[in-house]
Amino acid sequence: TMKLLPAPLQLYLGSILLFTFIFRRTLDIAIDHESAVMIIVICGLYGLANMAAGYFTGRANGARQVLFDIGLRWIMGTFLGFGIASAIWLFLIKGAGDEESAIFLVTMFYWVIGLLIHTAVFLILHRRRSIRGIQKDKVFD
C-alpha cells in the first residue's frame, strides 16, 4: 500500500530535526570561537549525516513502495525539517534580530528555487517513466 508518510520517511524526518538542532548548536559554538575549520567540518558532517540518513531510509522505503517520486518526499521533508528546526532555533531559542536570521531567510529562498527545479525535473521524468505514478517496470513484470 502507498502511504504519504511511510515509517522510513518518518524516521528520516525525525533524524533531520535532531541533526539540525545539533548542527545549529555546534555551529553557534564554532562561530563564537571564530573557527573557519570547525565551521567547515560541522557543515560537512551535517551534510553527510543527512545524506546517510536519507540514503538508508529512502532505500528501505524504495524496496517496498511502488510510488515513483525520485526522492521528492525526502527532499521536501529535508526542506521542511531544516526550515522548521532552524526557525525554532533562530527565532525562539536564540532570539531573532541578528544577521544570522537574514542569512537563514536567504538560504530558504534559494532552497525553494532548488525545490522548484527538482519538482519540474520530477514531473518531466515522472511522465516518461511511469504510468499513473507507478513505475513501468512494476506494471509490466
MARZAKOL-504027 format. One record per residue (C-alpha): residue number from 1; residue in one letter; chain; x, y, z. Coordinates in Angstrom, 3 decimals. Example, Ala and Ser with C-alpha at 12.3 -4.5 7.8 and 13.67 -1.06 7.14 Angstrom:
2
nr / rest / kette / east / north / up
1 / A / A / 12.300 / -4.500 / 7.800
2 / S / A / 13.670 / -1.060 / 7.140
END
This chain:
141
nr / rest / kette / east / north / up
1 / T / A / 0.000 / 0.000 / 0.000
2 / M / A / 1.096 / 3.559 / -0.634
3 / K / A / 1.445 / 5.960 / 2.249
4 / L / A / 2.384 / 9.608 / 2.076
5 / L / A / 4.464 / 9.302 / 5.263
6 / P / A / 5.746 / 5.722 / 5.479
7 / A / A / 7.744 / 4.630 / 8.553
8 / P / A / 11.163 / 5.122 / 6.855
9 / L / A / 10.234 / 8.706 / 5.933
10 / Q / A / 9.035 / 9.391 / 9.473
11 / L / A / 12.355 / 8.072 / 10.803
12 / Y / A / 14.200 / 10.282 / 8.331
13 / L / A / 12.211 / 13.379 / 9.308
14 / G / A / 12.931 / 12.741 / 12.985
15 / S / A / 16.634 / 12.391 / 12.247
16 / I / A / 16.613 / 15.627 / 10.208
17 / L / A / 15.096 / 17.512 / 13.139
18 / L / A / 17.611 / 16.026 / 15.575
19 / F / A / 20.593 / 16.588 / 13.259
20 / T / A / 19.509 / 20.180 / 12.574
21 / F / A / 19.242 / 21.101 / 16.259
22 / I / A / 22.675 / 19.548 / 16.891
23 / F / A / 24.034 / 21.335 / 13.810
24 / R / A / 22.654 / 24.701 / 14.919
25 / R / A / 24.112 / 24.361 / 18.421
26 / T / A / 27.564 / 23.261 / 17.261
27 / L / A / 27.580 / 25.901 / 14.517
28 / D / A / 26.932 / 28.600 / 17.120
29 / I / A / 29.871 / 27.300 / 19.168
30 / A / A / 32.140 / 27.309 / 16.096
31 / I / A / 31.065 / 30.842 / 15.182
32 / D / A / 31.706 / 32.025 / 18.754
33 / H / A / 35.230 / 30.565 / 18.506
34 / E / A / 35.648 / 32.157 / 15.046
35 / S / A / 36.991 / 28.876 / 13.706
36 / A / A / 36.572 / 28.515 / 9.951
37 / V / A / 37.921 / 24.945 / 10.061
38 / M / A / 35.420 / 23.988 / 12.750
39 / I / A / 32.564 / 25.523 / 10.735
40 / I / A / 33.567 / 23.629 / 7.578
41 / V / A / 33.870 / 20.335 / 9.477
42 / I / A / 30.495 / 20.821 / 11.202
43 / C / A / 28.763 / 21.665 / 7.910
44 / G / A / 30.369 / 18.684 / 6.211
45 / L / A / 29.367 / 16.288 / 8.996
46 / Y / A / 25.822 / 17.660 / 8.972
47 / G / A / 25.549 / 17.114 / 5.228
48 / L / A / 26.996 / 13.601 / 5.443
49 / A / A / 24.684 / 12.648 / 8.319
50 / N / A / 21.629 / 13.842 / 6.377
51 / M / A / 22.787 / 12.116 / 3.216
52 / A / A / 23.391 / 8.819 / 5.051
53 / A / A / 20.016 / 9.002 / 6.804
54 / G / A / 18.285 / 9.777 / 3.502
55 / Y / A / 20.100 / 7.010 / 1.665
56 / F / A / 19.304 / 4.282 / 4.182
57 / T / A / 15.706 / 5.265 / 4.893
58 / G / A / 14.995 / 6.033 / 1.225
59 / R / A / 16.482 / 2.737 / 0.132
60 / A / A / 14.403 / 0.846 / 2.698
61 / N / A / 11.278 / 2.639 / 1.509
62 / G / A / 12.083 / 2.152 / -2.186
63 / A / A / 12.147 / -1.612 / -1.763
64 / R / A / 8.524 / -1.588 / -0.548
65 / Q / A / 6.982 / 1.431 / -2.234
66 / V / A / 5.759 / 1.387 / -5.819
67 / L / A / 5.255 / 5.164 / -5.964
68 / F / A / 7.825 / 6.740 / -8.281
69 / D / A / 8.843 / 10.065 / -6.778
70 / I / A / 12.681 / 10.063 / -7.154
71 / G / A / 13.090 / 11.152 / -3.555
72 / L / A / 10.822 / 14.186 / -3.834
73 / R / A / 9.198 / 13.480 / -0.453
74 / W / A / 12.660 / 13.144 / 1.118
75 / I / A / 13.826 / 16.428 / -0.428
76 / M / A / 10.652 / 18.192 / 0.686
77 / G / A / 10.999 / 16.625 / 4.138
78 / T / A / 14.579 / 17.850 / 4.386
79 / F / A / 13.483 / 21.350 / 3.423
80 / L / A / 10.643 / 21.386 / 5.942
81 / G / A / 12.655 / 19.724 / 8.727
82 / F / A / 15.624 / 22.064 / 8.289
83 / G / A / 13.363 / 25.089 / 7.951
84 / I / A / 11.229 / 24.307 / 10.981
85 / A / A / 14.142 / 23.339 / 13.240
86 / S / A / 16.203 / 26.353 / 12.129
87 / A / A / 13.299 / 28.762 / 12.598
88 / I / A / 12.657 / 27.387 / 16.085
89 / W / A / 16.368 / 27.674 / 16.883
90 / L / A / 16.856 / 31.160 / 15.469
91 / F / A / 13.596 / 32.834 / 16.460
92 / L / A / 12.576 / 31.064 / 19.682
93 / I / A / 15.705 / 29.633 / 21.280
94 / K / A / 18.404 / 32.058 / 20.184
95 / G / A / 16.210 / 35.094 / 19.542
96 / A / A / 15.675 / 36.976 / 16.296
97 / G / A / 17.224 / 40.219 / 15.233
98 / D / A / 20.786 / 39.305 / 14.384
99 / E / A / 22.352 / 38.912 / 10.963
100 / E / A / 22.068 / 35.131 / 11.090
101 / S / A / 18.270 / 35.240 / 10.734
102 / A / A / 18.626 / 37.173 / 7.450
103 / I / A / 21.082 / 34.565 / 6.187
104 / F / A / 18.581 / 31.835 / 7.134
105 / L / A / 15.806 / 33.524 / 5.145
106 / V / A / 18.029 / 33.934 / 2.083
107 / T / A / 19.085 / 30.282 / 2.379
108 / M / A / 15.445 / 29.186 / 2.499
109 / F / A / 14.671 / 31.333 / -0.564
110 / Y / A / 17.407 / 29.636 / -2.603
111 / W / A / 16.273 / 26.262 / -1.315
112 / V / A / 12.740 / 26.978 / -2.619
113 / I / A / 14.217 / 27.706 / -6.047
114 / G / A / 16.058 / 24.357 / -5.886
115 / L / A / 12.840 / 22.605 / -4.882
116 / L / A / 11.001 / 24.128 / -7.815
117 / I / A / 13.715 / 22.899 / -10.202
118 / H / A / 13.682 / 19.445 / -8.575
119 / T / A / 9.880 / 19.301 / -8.857
120 / A / A / 9.998 / 20.315 / -12.526
121 / V / A / 12.566 / 17.596 / -13.254
122 / F / A / 10.438 / 15.117 / -11.289
123 / L / A / 7.347 / 15.938 / -13.326
124 / I / A / 9.234 / 15.558 / -16.612
125 / L / A / 10.800 / 12.224 / -15.588
126 / H / A / 7.565 / 11.076 / -13.980
127 / R / A / 5.691 / 11.316 / -17.265
128 / R / A / 8.381 / 9.396 / -19.119
129 / R / A / 8.992 / 6.585 / -16.617
130 / S / A / 5.646 / 5.854 / -15.033
131 / I / A / 2.030 / 5.097 / -15.712
132 / R / A / -0.246 / 6.954 / -13.272
133 / G / A / 2.572 / 7.225 / -10.733
134 / I / A / 3.584 / 3.568 / -10.828
135 / Q / A / 6.945 / 2.617 / -12.340
136 / K / A / 6.577 / 0.937 / -15.733
137 / D / A / 8.786 / -1.998 / -14.715
138 / K / A / 6.403 / -2.692 / -11.785
139 / V / A / 3.397 / -2.684 / -14.117
140 / F / A / 4.934 / -4.879 / -16.818
141 / D / A / 6.643 / -7.619 / -14.785
END
